[in-house]
Amino acid sequence: HVQLVESGGGLVQAGGSLRLACAASGETVCISTVAWYRQAPGEERAMVARSTNTGSNPSYADSVKGRFSISRDRTRMTMYLQLDDLKPEDTAVYYCSAHLLCYDREYDVWGQGTQVTVSS
């Protein structure tokens, strides 16, 4: 059993920064990849960033490339999404997710989401 708990969202002015955190607990050794998604009201959920469990081979959506960065604190079993140069269009609920692969089980786990609001 793996649980993801998100934090770090909030209200920030355009051009500002936030760091989102996703703390993982449980059988974290089973996590193979991690990803961040976001969803604005009336829009579909879209992938923002993705990497391996160690933070290698990261990939980013074109809309955030060069501004967002994914990383992980292995000691605390927490992954981060650094949001820089935020724009109003970045306003959305951000979700972390993990793909688990252990034994005979393979599935995705999602966090509850954290609100990011960028004022203009």
CORFENLIN-V663222 format. One record per pair of residues at least 24 apart in sequence whose ideal C-beta (glycine too) atoms are under 8 Angstrom apart, sorted by the first residue. I is the first residue (numbers start at 0). J is the second residue. Records with the same first field share a line. If there is no record, write none. Layout:
I=J, J
This chain:
0=25, 26
1=25, 26, 27, 29, 30, 97, 99, 108
2=108
3=95, 96, 97, 108, 109, 110, 111
4=110, 111
5=93, 94, 95, 110, 111, 112, 113
6=113
7=79, 113
8=93, 113, 114, 115, 116
9=114, 115, 116
10=116, 117, 118
11=85, 115, 116, 117, 118
12=117, 118
13=85, 86, 87, 117, 118, 119
14=84, 85
15=85, 117
16=81, 82, 83, 84, 85
17=82, 85, 115
18=79, 80, 81, 82
19=79, 80, 81, 82, 93, 95, 113, 115
20=77, 78, 79
21=77, 78, 79, 80, 95, 110
22=75, 76, 77
23=76, 77, 78, 97
24=76
26=99, 101
27=76
28=101
29=99, 100, 101, 104
30=97, 98, 99
31=98, 99, 100
32=97, 98
33=69, 71, 78, 95, 96, 97, 98
34=95, 96, 97, 98
35=67, 69, 80, 93, 94, 95, 96
36=93, 94, 95, 96
37=89, 91, 92, 93, 94, 115
38=91, 92, 94, 112
39=90, 91, 92
42=91
44=94
47=80, 93
48=80
52=97
54=78
62=88
63=89
82=115
85=115, 117
86=117
87=117, 118, 119
88=117
89=115, 117
90=115, 116, 117
91=115
